[in-house]
Amino acid sequence: MVVTEAKVREERTAPPVPGPRAGHERRREPRSPLRWVLLGLLFVIMIVPVYLLVVNAFKSQEEILDSPFSLPLGGLTLEHLSAAVSSPQYNVIGGYGFTLFLVVVVDVLCILLAGPAAYAIARSLKRRTQLVLLYFLAGTFIPGAAVIIPVIYVLREIGLANTVTGLVAHDVATTLPVSIFLFVGFIRTIPVDIDHAATIDGAGRYRTFWTIIFPLMRPAVVTVLILNSIGIWNDFVSPQILLSPSSGHYTVTTAIYAGISQYSTDLTKVFPNLLLAVAPVIIFFIYMQRHIISGLTVGAVKG
């Protein structure tokens, strides 16, 4: 009996012997060279335009035409960049302010509308509610340029044509489908028991969402804000068509287009202004990309 108990004790304290399955799990599959080739090709395709834009913003006209890919080591000058900032013909600084105003207003309205709508869709099991979600998803498959002409007629009928209010309403409507889709996927990962506990404590649905559910949606909210902000900043078609030059309002993209259209052959004006337009959004994206990835994947797996 003593020998048997000693053997059982040794078997319990002995470390597990790794089997063939454990060794197989530790072994990593070699990465295919084709994958690295495709990643390298994609990197080159994306970095070359940015490289040309940056290096040519500090060159003279002759250097840009003779050697566009060379670094301006000897003739580096900030004259063209400073001229683009201070030139009254381009008004890049004014475009920054108006574009930032659009970004803030559209983001706030989008969160106020998309959040409660996504909460109602995610917590409902009715078929008609799911049809509403499909209706919003259908908006993600329609190109914005394809509906811009009908939007003009609608804004004209309601008296918002060629106004900032009409542009804001259009931008909010275009950002709602993706925002609602991301919010619904994230809210469905939050246990329903939290809602039941809040109801027992006397909280209504609106209070439950804004005080309990919405703070838990921080990763998804940050992702939506980043994606919407980049899209509004880079948008050219909507402000160019919905806001005529007589309105006096220019975004970053429309201001640069209005300024360099008459100087399209003067590359010392084209490249510095384009750099001023895309530099903020590139820096913003590089800094916030980890939040985009975490926000898109956090609701992918429940539990």
URJOVEN-V260316 format. One record per residue. RES is the residue in three letters. SS is DSSP state (a for helix, b for strand, c for the rest). D_FIRST is the distance of its C-alpha to the first C-alpha in Angstrom with 1 decimal. Layout:
# URJOVEN-V260316
RES,SS,D_FIRST
RES,SS,D_FIRST
This chain:
# URJOVEN-V260316
MET,c,0.0
VAL,a,3.8
VAL,a,5.4
THR,a,5.1
GLU,a,6.3
ALA,a,8.6
LYS,a,10.0
VAL,a,10.7
ARG,a,12.3
GLU,a,14.3
GLU,a,15.5
ARG,a,16.7
THR,a,18.6
ALA,c,20.0
PRO,c,23.7
PRO,c,24.7
VAL,c,26.3
PRO,c,29.9
GLY,c,30.8
PRO,a,34.2
ARG,a,35.2
ALA,a,34.6
GLY,a,36.7
HIS,a,39.3
GLU,a,39.5
ARG,a,40.1
ARG,c,42.9
ARG,c,46.2
GLU,c,48.9
PRO,c,52.0
ARG,c,55.0
SER,c,57.9
PRO,a,61.1
LEU,a,63.1
ARG,a,61.5
TRP,a,62.7
VAL,a,66.1
LEU,a,66.5
LEU,a,65.4
GLY,a,67.8
LEU,a,70.6
LEU,a,70.0
PHE,a,70.0
VAL,a,73.3
ILE,a,74.9
MET,a,74.0
ILE,a,74.7
VAL,a,78.0
PRO,a,80.1
VAL,a,78.7
TYR,a,79.5
LEU,a,83.0
LEU,a,83.5
VAL,a,82.4
VAL,a,84.2
ASN,a,87.4
ALA,c,87.7
PHE,c,88.7
LYS,c,91.2
SER,c,94.9
GLN,a,96.4
GLU,a,97.1
GLU,a,93.7
ILE,a,92.0
LEU,a,94.3
ASP,a,94.1
SER,c,90.4
PRO,c,88.3
PHE,c,84.9
SER,c,85.8
LEU,c,84.6
PRO,c,87.4
LEU,c,86.8
GLY,c,90.4
GLY,c,92.1
LEU,c,89.5
THR,c,91.3
LEU,c,90.5
GLU,a,94.0
HIS,a,93.4
LEU,a,90.3
SER,a,92.1
ALA,a,95.0
ALA,a,92.8
VAL,a,91.4
SER,a,94.9
SER,c,96.9
PRO,c,98.3
GLN,c,98.4
TYR,c,94.7
ASN,c,93.5
VAL,a,89.9
ILE,a,89.1
GLY,a,90.5
GLY,a,88.5
TYR,a,85.3
GLY,a,86.0
PHE,a,86.8
THR,a,83.8
LEU,a,81.5
PHE,a,83.1
LEU,a,82.3
VAL,a,78.7
VAL,a,78.0
VAL,a,79.8
VAL,a,78.4
ASP,a,74.8
VAL,a,75.1
LEU,a,76.6
CYS,a,74.1
ILE,a,71.2
LEU,a,72.8
LEU,a,73.5
ALA,a,70.5
GLY,a,67.8
PRO,a,68.5
ALA,a,69.4
ALA,a,66.1
TYR,a,64.2
ALA,a,66.0
ILE,a,65.3
ALA,a,61.6
ARG,c,60.8
SER,c,62.8
LEU,c,61.6
LYS,c,65.1
ARG,a,66.6
ARG,a,69.8
THR,a,68.0
GLN,a,66.4
LEU,a,69.9
VAL,a,71.1
LEU,a,68.5
LEU,a,69.7
TYR,a,73.2
PHE,a,72.3
LEU,a,70.5
ALA,a,73.6
GLY,a,75.4
THR,a,73.2
PHE,a,74.7
ILE,c,78.3
PRO,c,79.9
GLY,a,81.6
ALA,a,84.8
ALA,a,85.2
VAL,c,85.6
ILE,a,87.5
ILE,a,90.9
PRO,a,89.9
VAL,a,88.5
ILE,a,92.0
TYR,a,93.6
VAL,a,91.2
LEU,a,91.6
ARG,a,95.4
GLU,a,95.4
ILE,c,93.5
GLY,c,95.5
LEU,c,92.9
ALA,c,94.3
ASN,c,94.7
THR,c,92.8
VAL,a,89.7
THR,a,88.4
GLY,a,88.6
LEU,a,86.7
VAL,a,84.0
ALA,a,83.7
HIS,a,83.4
ASP,a,80.8
VAL,a,78.7
ALA,a,78.9
THR,a,77.9
THR,a,74.8
LEU,a,73.5
PRO,a,71.9
VAL,a,69.5
SER,a,68.8
ILE,a,67.9
PHE,a,65.8
LEU,a,63.7
PHE,a,63.4
VAL,a,62.3
GLY,a,59.5
PHE,a,58.2
ILE,a,58.6
ARG,c,56.6
THR,c,53.5
ILE,c,53.8
PRO,c,51.9
VAL,c,54.1
ASP,a,52.1
ILE,a,54.1
ASP,a,57.3
HIS,a,56.0
ALA,a,55.0
ALA,a,58.4
THR,a,60.1
ILE,a,58.3
ASP,c,59.6
GLY,c,63.1
ALA,c,63.8
GLY,c,66.0
ARG,a,65.5
TYR,a,67.8
ARG,a,66.2
THR,a,62.7
PHE,a,63.7
TRP,a,65.6
THR,a,63.4
ILE,a,59.9
ILE,a,59.9
PHE,a,62.6
PRO,a,60.9
LEU,a,57.8
MET,c,60.1
ARG,a,61.0
PRO,a,59.9
ALA,a,61.8
VAL,a,64.8
VAL,a,65.0
THR,a,64.9
VAL,a,67.7
LEU,a,69.8
ILE,a,69.5
LEU,a,70.3
ASN,a,73.2
SER,a,74.7
ILE,a,74.7
GLY,a,76.3
ILE,a,79.0
TRP,a,79.8
ASN,a,80.3
ASP,c,82.1
PHE,c,85.7
VAL,a,86.9
SER,a,86.4
PRO,a,88.2
GLN,a,90.8
ILE,a,91.8
LEU,a,91.2
LEU,c,92.8
SER,c,96.2
PRO,a,97.8
SER,a,100.1
SER,a,97.1
GLY,c,96.9
HIS,c,93.1
TYR,c,91.3
THR,c,87.6
VAL,a,86.5
THR,a,86.9
THR,a,90.1
ALA,a,91.7
ILE,a,91.0
TYR,a,92.3
ALA,a,95.5
GLY,a,96.0
ILE,a,95.4
SER,a,96.9
GLN,a,100.3
TYR,a,99.0
SER,c,96.7
THR,c,98.2
ASP,c,97.7
LEU,a,94.1
THR,a,94.2
LYS,a,94.2
VAL,a,91.8
PHE,a,88.8
PRO,a,88.8
ASN,a,89.0
LEU,a,86.3
LEU,a,84.1
LEU,a,84.7
ALA,a,83.8
VAL,a,80.5
ALA,a,79.2
PRO,a,77.9
VAL,a,76.0
ILE,a,74.5
ILE,a,73.3
PHE,a,72.0
PHE,a,70.1
ILE,a,68.5
TYR,a,67.4
MET,a,66.1
GLN,a,64.6
ARG,a,61.0
HIS,a,61.7
ILE,a,63.1
ILE,a,60.0
SER,a,57.5
GLY,a,59.7
LEU,a,59.9
THR,a,56.2
VAL,c,54.7
GLY,c,55.4
ALA,c,54.5
VAL,c,50.8
LYS,c,49.8
GLY,c,46.8
